[in-house]
Amino acid sequence: MPPQSQKPTLRPVTVTDLIDAIASGIRDFRAAPLFGIILAGLYVAAGWLLIALLWRFGMPYFAYPLAMGFALIAPFAATGFYAVSDHLEHNKPMTWSAILASVREASRRDVRWMALITGFALVIWMDIAAFLMFAFTSFQSISVDTLRELLSTPTGWLFALLGNAAGALIAFAVFSISVISFPMLYDRDVDFVTAMTSSVNLVTSSPRTMMIWCAIIAASIIISIITGFFALLVTMPIIGHTTWHLYRRAVAASDIAEAPQNARGH
């Protein structure tokens, strides 16, 4: 069916809503841990592969910005977790075939366009990181020793400050347009512009709650990097499930109930 023209009715979310959503996310992970660990494991393996390729081609200094850039594509990567939470919520079959069928159905809608937008943001971030890195090294060849020396000087500290600030701005911009847009596009047959607008409206209407949630996600990514991505096996499913429950609290229950049935049979 064509995308629904009716815009979702949003309500601001409170810190209490966030706490409840996190509790629900943890409960979903505990209810279906195998799905969460396996889905997260795929992304952990992809991260290791990318780091290995960077090392193989002599660019290990891009490992950190690439790892931090994970936050830009994480909302799309979490689509499988939205499906698991959706199936748990509606008592749908909890099998791999059923979960993957729901993800495939969502991919036929505008989820793919949102994925393109967040993927493009990752490319922009990596371009900025490369430009800053080469600019602060006078566009000379870079080695690990060169980077280590750079970071031990005031100029290097400025480089680190600018790089992290640029990354934070891009990450928050992507967070604002995607915090509930991906679960909305999974759940409803709306266009991606409506989903992005709804996401930004939620951030502007609930700035304190959304800033706390953004900080929690950033902290979990840093912890995951420190642990060699192993922490993602737990943090990524919980964040994905929590995002689903935040979306369900943000979109008015009456709006969900009155929305036309989409192809997934809601």
ChimeraX attribute file (.defattr): number of C-alpha atoms within 10 A of each C-alpha:
attribute: neighborCount
match mode: 1-to-1
recipient: residues
	/A:1	9
	/A:2	9
	/A:3	14
	/A:4	16
	/A:5	10
	/A:6	11
	/A:7	14
	/A:8	20
	/A:9	13
	/A:10	19
	/A:11	15
	/A:12	17
	/A:13	21
	/A:14	17
	/A:15	14
	/A:16	10
	/A:17	16
	/A:18	20
	/A:19	15
	/A:20	16
	/A:21	23
	/A:22	22
	/A:23	16
	/A:24	20
	/A:25	24
	/A:26	20
	/A:27	16
	/A:28	24
	/A:29	26
	/A:30	13
	/A:31	14
	/A:32	16
	/A:33	17
	/A:34	11
	/A:35	19
	/A:36	26
	/A:37	18
	/A:38	13
	/A:39	19
	/A:40	25
	/A:41	18
	/A:42	12
	/A:43	19
	/A:44	21
	/A:45	13
	/A:46	12
	/A:47	18
	/A:48	15
	/A:49	12
	/A:50	15
	/A:51	19
	/A:52	15
	/A:53	14
	/A:54	16
	/A:55	14
	/A:56	10
	/A:57	8
	/A:58	13
	/A:59	15
	/A:60	16
	/A:61	19
	/A:62	16
	/A:63	18
	/A:64	12
	/A:65	18
	/A:66	19
	/A:67	19
	/A:68	20
	/A:69	22
	/A:70	17
	/A:71	25
	/A:72	26
	/A:73	22
	/A:74	19
	/A:75	26
	/A:76	22
	/A:77	20
	/A:78	24
	/A:79	23
	/A:80	23
	/A:81	31
	/A:82	28
	/A:83	25
	/A:84	30
	/A:85	27
	/A:86	21
	/A:87	17
	/A:88	15
	/A:89	11
	/A:90	9
	/A:91	9
	/A:92	13
	/A:93	12
	/A:94	15
	/A:95	12
	/A:96	11
	/A:97	10
	/A:98	15
	/A:99	21
	/A:100	14
	/A:101	14
	/A:102	22
	/A:103	19
	/A:104	13
	/A:105	13
	/A:106	24
	/A:107	16
	/A:108	11
	/A:109	20
	/A:110	22
	/A:111	26
	/A:112	16
	/A:113	14
	/A:114	24
	/A:115	20
	/A:116	14
	/A:117	17
	/A:118	23
	/A:119	17
	/A:120	14
	/A:121	19
	/A:122	24
	/A:123	15
	/A:124	13
	/A:125	22
	/A:126	17
	/A:127	12
	/A:128	16
	/A:129	22
	/A:130	16
	/A:131	14
	/A:132	18
	/A:133	22
	/A:134	14
	/A:135	12
	/A:136	15
	/A:137	17
	/A:138	10
	/A:139	12
	/A:140	11
	/A:141	8
	/A:142	16
	/A:143	13
	/A:144	12
	/A:145	9
	/A:146	13
	/A:147	15
	/A:148	12
	/A:149	11
	/A:150	19
	/A:151	15
	/A:152	10
	/A:153	11
	/A:154	10
	/A:155	13
	/A:156	18
	/A:157	13
	/A:158	14
	/A:159	20
	/A:160	16
	/A:161	12
	/A:162	14
	/A:163	19
	/A:164	15
	/A:165	12
	/A:166	15
	/A:167	22
	/A:168	16
	/A:169	11
	/A:170	19
	/A:171	23
	/A:172	18
	/A:173	14
	/A:174	21
	/A:175	26
	/A:176	23
	/A:177	24
	/A:178	28
	/A:179	26
	/A:180	27
	/A:181	29
	/A:182	30
	/A:183	29
	/A:184	27
	/A:185	23
	/A:186	26
	/A:187	22
	/A:188	24
	/A:189	25
	/A:190	23
	/A:191	21
	/A:192	22
	/A:193	14
	/A:194	19
	/A:195	27
	/A:196	22
	/A:197	17
	/A:198	25
	/A:199	24
	/A:200	21
	/A:201	17
	/A:202	24
	/A:203	21
	/A:204	13
	/A:205	15
	/A:206	17
	/A:207	15
	/A:208	14
	/A:209	20
	/A:210	21
	/A:211	15
	/A:212	13
	/A:213	21
	/A:214	18
	/A:215	13
	/A:216	13
	/A:217	18
	/A:218	17
	/A:219	12
	/A:220	19
	/A:221	22
	/A:222	16
	/A:223	16
	/A:224	21
	/A:225	16
	/A:226	11
	/A:227	11
	/A:228	14
	/A:229	21
	/A:230	16
	/A:231	18
	/A:232	23
	/A:233	20
	/A:234	18
	/A:235	21
	/A:236	28
	/A:237	29
	/A:238	26
	/A:239	25
	/A:240	30
	/A:241	30
	/A:242	28
	/A:243	27
	/A:244	31
	/A:245	26
	/A:246	24
	/A:247	22
	/A:248	18
	/A:249	19
	/A:250	22
	/A:251	20
	/A:252	15
	/A:253	13
	/A:254	10
	/A:255	14
	/A:256	16
	/A:257	10
	/A:258	8
	/A:259	15
	/A:260	15
	/A:261	14
	/A:262	15
	/A:263	13
	/A:264	13
	/A:265	6
	/A:266	12
